[in-house]
Amino acid sequence: LTLALNLQKYVIIVLTALAGANAIVLSILLLINRVSLDEVAGAGNAIQPVLQASWFWAIAWLIVAIAGVVVQIRTNRTYTFEKATYVESWG
C-alpha cells in the first residue's frame, strides 16, 4: 500500500518522529531517575517504560512525536527524490 500510493516519505517521517520522541522522553526519564536501565532492558521495547511512567509522560511523548512529524513535513515539503541525481554521485 505504501509503495502503491507513493507514501514512502511519510512513512519514514512518522517512524523517525516516533523514534525521536521516544529517545527524547526516555532520556529525560532516565536523567531524572523515573526509570532505570534495567526497566528499559527488561521491557522488551523502548516505548513501554515511557507509557508506564505516567499519563503525563505518555502525553509528552505524543506531543513531541506530533511536533516531529509537523517539523519534518514542513521541512521536506518540496523535496522529491530523483534517482538520476544520486546515481551520478555513486560513481
Rosetta blueprint (number, residue, H / E / L):
1 L L
2 T L
3 L L
4 A L
5 L L
6 N L
7 L L
8 Q H
9 K H
10 Y H
11 V H
12 I H
13 I H
14 V H
15 L H
16 T H
17 A H
18 L H
19 A H
20 G H
21 A H
22 N H
23 A H
24 I H
25 V H
26 L H
27 S H
28 I H
29 L H
30 L H
31 L H
32 I L
33 N L
34 R L
35 V L
36 S L
37 L H
38 D H
39 E H
40 V H
41 A H
42 G H
43 A H
44 G L
45 N L
46 A L
47 I H
48 Q H
49 P H
50 V H
51 L H
52 Q H
53 A H
54 S L
55 W H
56 F H
57 W H
58 A H
59 I H
60 A H
61 W H
62 L H
63 I H
64 V H
65 A H
66 I H
67 A H
68 G H
69 V H
70 V H
71 V H
72 Q H
73 I H
74 R H
75 T H
76 N L
77 R L
78 T L
79 Y L
80 T L
81 F L
82 E L
83 K H
84 A H
85 T H
86 Y H
87 V H
88 E H
89 S H
90 W H
91 G L
